[in-house]
């Protein structure tokens, strides 16, 4: 009887490990400023904003802000990107991926300004991006678009 219980426990453990490896558990990922021109600042988890350059890592909780003549592009592991126009502020709220299944999900809060968003599609690629504003939300799967928030 003990051998049967141990066998069932062992089989359950193997099934659990395989499920985690295939489907994954939520894990965080990050982005990188692939281009930064003019005034671009990043604040990490609400700290004071600091000027940054191309190559700066962007994580969930970071806010990216461009000055009047500034612009930048943030690229993520799934090849999605956010290109911020001058005078834009957005906060990255969620950056998740699911194991090896190439399932990515991001959420950003567009505080002000405008952003061009590119969300890739392709074999095995399942990316979703959610843009949050004070007036409404956009959920996007595989496209390119521009979003702007002028307040109110």
Residue frames relative to the residue before (quaternion, step in Angstrom):
aa qw qx qy qz dx dy dz
X 1.0000 0.0000 0.0000 0.0000 0.00 0.00 0.00
X 0.6487 0.5149 -0.3118 0.4657 3.60 0.95 -0.86
X 0.6377 0.5282 -0.3304 0.4530 3.60 1.02 -0.80
X 0.6427 0.5183 -0.3240 0.4619 3.60 1.02 -0.77
X 0.6446 0.5125 -0.3179 0.4699 3.59 0.97 -0.83
X 0.6599 0.4996 -0.3049 0.4711 3.58 0.94 -0.88
X 0.6356 0.5240 -0.3242 0.4651 3.58 1.02 -0.76
X 0.6515 0.5042 -0.3098 0.4747 3.60 0.95 -0.86
X 0.6505 0.5067 -0.3123 0.4718 3.60 0.96 -0.84
X 0.6552 0.5128 -0.3092 0.4606 3.59 0.95 -0.85
X 0.6556 0.4988 -0.3060 0.4772 3.58 0.95 -0.88
X 0.6452 0.5143 -0.3199 0.4656 3.59 0.95 -0.83
X 0.6453 0.5189 -0.3214 0.4594 3.60 0.98 -0.79
X 0.6479 0.5079 -0.3158 0.4718 3.59 0.97 -0.83
X 0.6444 0.5141 -0.3173 0.4689 3.60 0.93 -0.87
X 0.6507 0.5173 -0.3102 0.4612 3.60 0.96 -0.83
X 0.6588 0.5018 -0.3076 0.4686 3.59 0.91 -0.88
X 0.6557 0.4989 -0.3138 0.4719 3.61 0.91 -0.87
X 0.6519 0.5136 -0.3220 0.4555 3.61 0.92 -0.83
X 0.6583 0.4992 -0.3101 0.4704 3.60 0.93 -0.85
X 0.6737 0.4923 -0.3052 0.4590 3.61 0.92 -0.84
X 0.7135 0.4471 -0.2698 0.4671 3.59 0.94 -0.81
X 0.7845 0.3128 -0.1625 0.5102 3.57 0.70 -1.08
X 0.3263 -0.7794 0.4719 0.2518 3.53 1.18 -0.54
X 0.3143 -0.6497 0.6400 0.2635 3.44 -1.37 0.19
X 0.6446 -0.5275 0.3593 0.4208 3.57 -1.10 0.49
X 0.0442 0.7757 -0.6287 0.0329 3.52 -0.86 0.92
X 0.4704 -0.6790 0.4781 0.2986 3.53 -1.12 0.55
X 0.1588 -0.7393 0.6470 0.0980 3.47 -1.29 0.48
X 0.2835 -0.7604 0.5494 0.1989 3.59 -1.15 -0.08
X 0.3475 -0.6977 0.5797 0.2378 3.49 -1.37 0.14
X 0.2396 -0.7462 0.5980 0.1678 3.52 -1.33 0.02
X 0.4523 -0.6358 0.5429 0.3105 3.55 -1.11 0.68
X 0.1788 -0.8084 0.5530 0.0932 3.58 -0.35 1.19
X 0.7786 0.0597 -0.0432 0.6231 3.57 1.27 -0.40
X 0.0690 0.7690 -0.6340 0.0449 3.57 -1.04 0.78
X 0.0437 0.7934 -0.6039 0.0624 3.56 -0.77 1.07
X 0.7823 0.2260 -0.1981 0.5457 3.57 -0.94 0.80
X 0.7497 -0.3739 0.2784 0.4698 3.55 -1.17 -0.53
X 0.1009 0.7589 -0.6321 0.1196 3.56 -0.68 1.21
X 0.0254 -0.8049 0.5923 -0.0257 3.56 -0.81 1.04
X 0.1430 -0.7590 0.6295 0.0848 3.54 -1.23 0.60
X 0.0984 -0.7488 0.6507 0.0787 3.54 -1.06 0.81
X 0.2724 -0.7741 0.5591 0.1181 3.52 -0.93 0.99
X 0.8511 -0.1154 0.0241 0.5116 3.54 -0.68 1.20
X 0.7679 -0.4061 0.1991 0.4536 3.57 0.85 0.99
X 0.4742 0.6603 -0.4558 0.3625 3.62 1.22 -0.02
X 0.6946 -0.4487 0.3451 0.4440 3.57 -1.30 0.18
X 0.4920 -0.6721 0.4743 0.2851 3.57 -1.00 0.88
X 0.1362 -0.7781 0.6107 0.0555 3.55 -1.10 0.83
X 0.5306 -0.6135 0.4784 0.3365 3.56 -1.10 0.71
X 0.0870 -0.8054 0.5862 0.0055 3.57 -0.99 0.89
X 0.2723 -0.7338 0.5988 0.1697 3.53 -1.35 0.24
X 0.7123 -0.3978 0.3350 0.4713 3.55 -1.33 0.06
X 0.7158 0.4105 -0.3311 0.4577 3.56 -1.04 0.84
X 0.5131 0.6454 -0.4184 0.3809 3.60 1.24 -0.24
X 0.4015 -0.7080 0.5340 0.2288 3.58 -0.93 0.93
X 0.1568 -0.7695 0.6157 0.0647 3.56 -1.07 0.86
X 0.0820 -0.8077 0.5839 -0.0075 3.57 -0.82 1.08
X 0.6514 -0.4537 0.4065 0.4523 3.56 -1.31 0.19
X 0.7303 0.3672 -0.3073 0.4872 3.55 -0.92 0.97
X 0.6055 0.5590 -0.3540 0.4423 3.59 1.23 -0.33
X 0.2086 -0.7279 0.6364 0.1470 3.54 -1.22 0.64
X 0.1622 -0.7649 0.6196 0.0686 3.55 -0.99 0.94
X 0.0066 -0.8128 0.5799 -0.0551 3.55 -0.83 1.04
X 0.1838 -0.7696 0.6028 0.1026 3.55 -0.95 0.92
X 0.4452 -0.6838 0.5163 0.2601 3.55 -1.10 0.78
X 0.7820 -0.3518 0.2305 0.4600 3.59 -1.30 -0.05
X 0.7839 0.2518 -0.1579 0.5451 3.63 1.03 -0.65
X 0.5400 0.6602 -0.3770 0.3613 3.57 1.28 0.11
X 0.0512 0.7631 -0.6440 0.0176 3.53 -1.27 0.46
X 0.0136 0.8025 -0.5956 0.0327 3.56 -1.14 0.58
X 0.2445 -0.7263 0.6175 0.1772 3.52 -1.37 0.25
X 0.1540 -0.7545 0.6336 0.0745 3.54 -0.95 0.98
X 0.0961 -0.7961 0.5967 0.0301 3.59 -0.74 1.07
X 0.2405 -0.7783 0.5712 0.1009 3.53 -1.14 0.80
X 0.7396 -0.4539 0.2898 0.4037 3.54 -1.32 0.38
X 0.7071 0.4566 -0.2644 0.4707 3.60 1.04 -0.73
X 0.5409 -0.6384 0.3627 0.4102 3.60 1.36 0.16
X 0.4444 0.6366 -0.5031 0.3797 3.61 1.16 0.29
X 0.0759 -0.8081 0.5836 0.0270 3.55 -1.17 0.53
X 0.2048 -0.7256 0.6462 0.1186 3.50 -1.36 0.55
X 0.0851 -0.7802 0.6187 0.0355 3.59 -0.73 1.06
X 0.2160 -0.8100 0.5395 0.0782 3.54 -0.47 1.27
X 0.3676 -0.7080 0.5665 0.2066 3.56 -0.95 0.98
X 0.6731 -0.4583 0.3626 0.4532 3.62 -1.24 0.17
X 0.8243 0.2366 -0.1846 0.4800 3.57 -1.09 0.77
X 0.5110 0.6453 -0.4112 0.3915 3.58 1.15 0.58
X 0.0385 -0.7640 0.6427 0.0428 3.56 -1.17 0.66
X 0.0908 0.7729 -0.6254 0.0565 3.54 -0.94 0.94
X 0.2520 -0.7453 0.6014 0.1392 3.52 -1.23 0.62
X 0.3310 -0.7240 0.5733 0.1938 3.55 -0.84 1.04
X 0.1548 -0.8292 0.5332 0.0637 3.58 -0.50 1.15
X 0.8079 0.0575 0.0041 0.5865 3.60 0.96 -0.84
X 0.0712 0.7373 -0.6704 0.0431 3.55 -1.08 0.88
X 0.1389 0.8114 -0.5481 0.1485 3.57 -0.21 1.26
X 0.0260 -0.7492 0.6580 0.0710 3.49 -1.30 0.45
X 0.3399 -0.7367 0.5560 0.1805 3.53 -1.19 0.63
X 0.8326 -0.2965 0.1553 0.4413 3.54 -0.41 1.30
X 0.7672 -0.3246 0.2707 0.4825 3.54 -1.00 -0.88
X 0.4927 0.6979 -0.4082 0.3217 3.59 1.26 0.03
X 0.3708 -0.7573 0.4631 0.2730 3.63 1.29 0.00
X 0.3968 0.6589 -0.5171 0.3756 3.54 0.87 1.06
X 0.0183 -0.8170 0.5743 -0.0482 3.57 -0.52 1.20
X 0.0252 -0.7805 0.6247 0.0066 3.56 -1.12 0.70
X 0.0245 0.7894 -0.6129 0.0264 3.55 -0.90 0.93
X 0.0865 -0.7590 0.6428 0.0566 3.51 -1.25 0.60
X 0.0003 -0.7850 0.6192 -0.0164 3.54 -0.92 0.95
X 0.3065 -0.7186 0.5929 0.1953 3.52 -1.17 0.68
X 0.2305 -0.7577 0.5999 0.1137 3.54 -0.66 1.17
X 0.2185 -0.8138 0.5319 0.0840 3.56 -0.29 1.33
X 0.7730 -0.1576 0.1289 0.6008 3.58 0.98 -0.87
X 0.7244 0.4434 -0.3131 0.4250 3.55 -1.27 0.38
X 0.4472 -0.6727 0.5113 0.2932 3.53 -1.24 -0.50
X 0.1260 -0.7811 0.6111 0.0243 3.50 -1.21 0.68
X 0.2609 -0.7140 0.6247 0.1788 3.56 -1.11 0.77
X 0.1362 -0.8117 0.5676 0.0215 3.56 -0.74 1.11
X 0.0642 -0.7686 0.6359 0.0267 3.55 -1.00 0.88
X 0.0378 -0.7830 0.6204 -0.0235 3.58 -0.71 1.15
X 0.3204 -0.8037 0.4686 0.1783 3.60 -0.38 1.20
X 0.1889 -0.7179 0.6506 0.1601 3.49 -1.38 0.33
X 0.2549 0.7644 -0.5709 0.1576 3.54 -1.21 0.28
X 0.7235 -0.4217 0.3138 0.4475 3.52 -1.32 0.15
X 0.8534 0.1001 -0.1089 0.4998 3.54 -0.75 1.08
X 0.5762 0.5881 -0.3695 0.4309 3.59 1.29 -0.07
X 0.0525 0.7916 -0.6043 0.0741 3.57 -0.71 1.08
X 0.1339 0.8073 -0.5547 0.1501 3.53 0.22 1.32
X 0.0385 -0.7602 0.6474 0.0392 3.53 -1.14 0.72
X 0.0967 -0.7722 0.6271 0.0328 3.51 -1.11 0.79
X 0.1171 -0.7798 0.6133 0.0456 3.52 -0.95 0.95
X 0.1618 -0.7631 0.6223 0.0655 3.55 -0.85 1.09
X 0.1468 -0.8000 0.5799 0.0456 3.57 -0.67 1.13
X 0.0188 0.7617 -0.6476 0.0007 3.58 -1.03 0.82
X 0.6637 -0.4926 0.3713 0.4231 3.56 -1.27 0.15
X 0.7339 0.4344 -0.2299 0.4689 3.60 1.16 -0.55
X 0.7933 -0.1721 0.1288 0.5697 3.61 1.18 -0.29
X 0.3816 -0.7165 0.5455 0.2084 3.53 -1.34 0.21
X 0.2053 -0.7384 0.6280 0.1352 3.55 -1.29 0.56
X 0.1002 -0.7644 0.6336 0.0647 3.59 -0.93 0.86
X 0.0504 -0.8368 0.5431 -0.0486 3.55 -0.57 1.19
X 0.0533 -0.7693 0.6365 0.0106 3.54 -1.12 0.83
X 0.8767 -0.0964 0.0333 0.4701 3.57 -0.45 1.20
X 0.5937 0.5214 -0.4207 0.4456 3.55 0.33 1.23
X 0.3186 -0.6968 0.5871 0.2612 3.51 -1.32 -0.21
X 0.1283 0.7972 -0.5767 0.1241 3.59 -0.88 0.90
X 0.3410 -0.6939 0.5888 0.2355 3.54 -1.35 0.21
X 0.0821 -0.7754 0.6251 0.0358 3.57 -0.97 0.88
X 0.0458 -0.7899 0.6115 0.0099 3.55 -1.04 0.80
X 0.0859 -0.7716 0.6286 0.0456 3.54 -1.16 0.69
X 0.1442 -0.8252 0.5449 0.0373 3.52 -0.58 1.19
X 0.6366 -0.5257 0.3285 0.4588 3.60 1.24 0.22
X 0.6406 0.5436 -0.3896 0.3772 3.52 -1.34 0.13
